[in-house]
Amino acid sequence: MNLIIIGYLTLAIGGCAQLADLSKNVDLSETSEKIKPLSQEEIVLGLKEALKVSLDKSVKKISIADGFWKNDLIKLPFPEEAIEVKKRLSSLGMGKEVLNFEKNLNRAAEKASGKSMEIFLSAITQLTFDDVMKIYKGDKDAATNFLKDKTSEKLYAEFKPVAKKVIDEVDVTKYWKPVISNYNKIPFVENYNPDLDDYVTKKTIQGLFSMISLEEAKIRKDPKARITDLLERVFGQL
């Protein structure tokens, strides 16, 4: 009887040892897979995908109605150089006109921003491997800054005529002309007449890059923002 018991124990111990060895092999295999070095191709594709995801989300968020107007981060305020105009007119009971003017500036920005994707995608196709590595290993807004350097002039050239057209379409001047003309009639004040096309264009670009920067930071830090396996693999190893 004792010999039988000893035999069972021997078999049981041997089986456990085999299972332990098997378990170790599986764990080692999984760990090896997780730390597998990234290839240059994966880094390039992952970075470009991250840029496209960031751009797509950003443009979609701000190019819809209220995309600028109800976003305190990028909302276009009354032109800074004419802030005294706003104060004076508001004190004269023209608060509604001032509000309508501000709202329609933001409507122009929302429509103009929708024209940016083609310019951004063109910049992405021109990325070199050196560019990719600098961005990949760079700060949380390295990709945003790269795009800003490469596209700002083109965006301005593209946005300004659109801003002008949209300003006319949404009739911003309907609110601006009475606002500014009433202000300029006030005795002893300095006359103002800011270039609204330039103002909307610059503020639209500024707001656009602010949103892109936020989306880039999310992908770098938040696994939930990495919506594809490639993004998780590439940015999960940073």
Buried (B, 14 or more C-beta within 10 A) or exposed (E): EEEEEEEEEEEEEEEEEEEEEEEEEEEEEEEEEEEEEEEEEBBBBBBBBBBBBBBBBBBBBBBEEEBBBEBEEBBBEBBEEBEEBBEBBBEEEBEEBBBBBBBBBBBBBBBBBBBBBEBBBEBBEEBEEEBBBEBBEEEBBBBBBBBBEBBBEBBBEBBBEBBBBBBEEBEBBBBBEBBBEBBEEBEEEEEBEBEBBBBBBBBBBBBBBBBBBBBBBBBBEEEEBBEEEBBBBBBEBE
